[in-house]
Amino acid sequence: MKNNIVAFKKRQAFNANTEKTWGSVKGWVYQRLLPAGLPQSLADEFLEEFRPTFEEMIFPSFDISLTLPDDECLQEEFRDMAKLIEENMNNYSSKVIGMVVYKDLLIFLQQKKISGEL
């Protein structure tokens, strides 16, 4: 048996978590703009412009297969570590996306104000 062989297979389509994150971004934008009296069409325009940036920020999804010795203790330790890594990556991604969306939204609104559209 081979030990510690990791194989990655990149997926092309976004997974459910990525779509959930995009839904959170949309919700956040609507919650900031609509109560301030700005039209939904403005929020939709921003989201349309921001989507390519969002897509570039998403880490590719991978199928990971790891072959370990038949040691139950090692198997359990790996599962715990994998769960912690996944949680940390999700938290990091959410914070980075949040900061970028905030910055891009401010720039978008400033440009609209300068052009007289606001």
LOMARTI-963056 format. One record per residue (C-alpha): residue number from 0; chain; x, y negated, z negated. Coordinates in Angstrom, 3 decimals, decimal comma. Last residue first. Layout:
BEGIN
[site NUM; 'A'; [X; Y; Z]] ...
This chain:
BEGIN
[site 117; 'A'; [-26,541; -59,247; 7,672]] [site 116; 'A'; [-26,028; -59,004; 11,448]] [site 115; 'A'; [-24,075; -62,254; 11,478]] [site 114; 'A'; [-20,894; -60,720; 12,907]] [site 113; 'A'; [-19,049; -61,518; 9,677]] [site 112; 'A'; [-21,798; -59,904; 7,590]] [site 111; 'A'; [-21,825; -56,763; 9,728]] [site 110; 'A'; [-18,030; -56,542; 9,488]] [site 109; 'A'; [-18,213; -56,943; 5,706]] [site 108; 'A'; [-20,860; -54,203; 5,524]] [site 107; 'A'; [-18,712; -51,750; 7,514]] [site 106; 'A'; [-15,603; -52,592; 5,465]] [site 105; 'A'; [-17,503; -51,998; 2,215]] [site 104; 'A'; [-18,947; -48,737; 3,560]] [site 103; 'A'; [-15,491; -47,561; 4,643]] [site 102; 'A'; [-14,063; -48,179; 1,171]] [site 101; 'A'; [-16,941; -46,419; -0,606]] [site 100; 'A'; [-16,913; -43,481; 1,837]] [site 99; 'A'; [-13,143; -43,141; 1,405]] [site 98; 'A'; [-13,319; -43,127; -2,392]] [site 97; 'A'; [-16,175; -40,618; -2,466]] [site 96; 'A'; [-14,454; -38,319; 0,031]] [site 95; 'A'; [-11,315; -38,303; -2,117]] [site 94; 'A'; [-13,275; -37,611; -5,300]] [site 93; 'A'; [-15,338; -34,830; -3,728]] [site 92; 'A'; [-12,271; -33,197; -2,194]] [site 91; 'A'; [-10,443; -33,191; -5,530]] [site 90; 'A'; [-13,402; -31,661; -7,351]] [site 89; 'A'; [-13,854; -29,000; -4,646]] [site 88; 'A'; [-10,134; -28,178; -4,653]] [site 87; 'A'; [-10,103; -27,883; -8,450]] [site 86; 'A'; [-13,129; -25,565; -8,475]] [site 85; 'A'; [-11,674; -23,349; -5,732]] [site 84; 'A'; [-8,328; -23,122; -7,535]] [site 83; 'A'; [-10,056; -22,209; -10,810]] [site 82; 'A'; [-12,123; -19,495; -9,121]] [site 81; 'A'; [-9,042; -18,065; -7,399]] [site 80; 'A'; [-7,181; -17,988; -10,719]] [site 79; 'A'; [-9,989; -16,127; -12,465]] [site 78; 'A'; [-10,302; -13,630; -9,607]] [site 77; 'A'; [-6,518; -13,104; -9,560]] [site 76; 'A'; [-6,409; -12,456; -13,314]] [site 75; 'A'; [-9,216; -9,916; -12,988]] [site 74; 'A'; [-7,378; -8,036; -10,195]] [site 73; 'A'; [-4,108; -8,114; -12,150]] [site 72; 'A'; [-5,782; -6,613; -15,219]] [site 71; 'A'; [-7,507; -3,985; -13,070]] [site 70; 'A'; [-4,201; -2,818; -11,563]] [site 69; 'A'; [-4,724; -1,131; -8,222]] [site 68; 'A'; [-1,898; -3,084; -6,625]] [site 67; 'A'; [-2,997; -6,178; -4,772]] [site 66; 'A'; [-4,101; -6,780; -1,191]] [site 65; 'A'; [-5,336; -10,288; -0,599]] [site 64; 'A'; [-7,875; -11,245; 2,011]] [site 63; 'A'; [-8,660; -14,886; 2,506]] [site 62; 'A'; [-11,351; -16,098; 4,843]] [site 61; 'A'; [-10,597; -19,737; 5,384]] [site 60; 'A'; [-12,568; -22,898; 5,638]] [site 59; 'A'; [-10,742; -25,895; 7,071]] [site 58; 'A'; [-10,354; -28,767; 4,650]] [site 57; 'A'; [-12,851; -31,514; 5,306]] [site 56; 'A'; [-11,370; -34,964; 5,819]] [site 55; 'A'; [-11,571; -34,939; 9,616]] [site 54; 'A'; [-15,296; -34,183; 9,499]] [site 53; 'A'; [-15,891; -37,071; 7,110]] [site 52; 'A'; [-14,083; -39,473; 9,428]] [site 51; 'A'; [-16,195; -38,211; 12,350]] [site 50; 'A'; [-19,391; -38,690; 10,250]] [site 49; 'A'; [-18,602; -42,300; 9,246]] [site 48; 'A'; [-19,936; -44,028; 12,374]] [site 47; 'A'; [-23,202; -42,082; 12,288]] [site 46; 'A'; [-23,444; -42,623; 8,542]] [site 45; 'A'; [-22,974; -46,379; 8,982]] [site 44; 'A'; [-25,709; -46,540; 11,628]] [site 43; 'A'; [-28,035; -44,485; 9,424]] [site 42; 'A'; [-27,480; -46,855; 6,507]] [site 41; 'A'; [-28,225; -49,828; 8,771]] [site 40; 'A'; [-31,350; -48,090; 10,100]] [site 39; 'A'; [-32,427; -47,516; 6,498]] [site 38; 'A'; [-32,791; -51,272; 6,125]] [site 37; 'A'; [-30,999; -53,247; 3,399]] [site 36; 'A'; [-33,082; -54,329; 0,428]] [site 35; 'A'; [-30,465; -53,591; -2,231]] [site 34; 'A'; [-32,496; -50,513; -3,221]] [site 33; 'A'; [-31,898; -49,188; 0,334]] [site 32; 'A'; [-28,142; -49,706; 0,471]] [site 31; 'A'; [-26,602; -47,966; -2,527]] [site 30; 'A'; [-28,998; -45,048; -2,933]] [site 29; 'A'; [-29,007; -44,491; 0,854]] [site 28; 'A'; [-25,204; -44,270; 0,910]] [site 27; 'A'; [-25,117; -41,836; -2,034]] [site 26; 'A'; [-27,796; -39,645; -0,484]] [site 25; 'A'; [-25,919; -39,471; 2,814]] [site 24; 'A'; [-22,681; -38,551; 1,042]] [site 23; 'A'; [-24,501; -35,902; -0,998]] [site 22; 'A'; [-25,987; -34,413; 2,173]] [site 21; 'A'; [-22,500; -34,320; 3,686]] [site 20; 'A'; [-21,316; -32,413; 0,593]] [site 19; 'A'; [-24,169; -29,918; 1,000]] [site 18; 'A'; [-23,212; -29,478; 4,666]] [site 17; 'A'; [-19,658; -28,749; 3,548]] [site 16; 'A'; [-20,863; -26,307; 0,907]] [site 15; 'A'; [-23,048; -24,482; 3,449]] [site 14; 'A'; [-20,092; -23,842; 5,764]] [site 13; 'A'; [-18,905; -25,993; 8,607]] [site 12; 'A'; [-18,275; -24,125; 11,855]] [site 11; 'A'; [-14,878; -23,162; 13,265]] [site 10; 'A'; [-13,592; -20,613; 10,783]] [site 9; 'A'; [-9,871; -20,102; 10,272]] [site 8; 'A'; [-8,673; -16,571; 9,445]] [site 7; 'A'; [-6,010; -16,429; 6,779]] [site 6; 'A'; [-4,222; -13,252; 5,670]] [site 5; 'A'; [-2,391; -12,891; 2,366]] [site 4; 'A'; [-0,210; -9,861; 1,671]] [site 3; 'A'; [0,602; -9,578; -2,006]] [site 2; 'A'; [1,499; -5,902; -2,098]] [site 1; 'A'; [1,265; -3,505; 0,832]] [site 0; 'A'; [0,000; 0,000; 0,000]] 
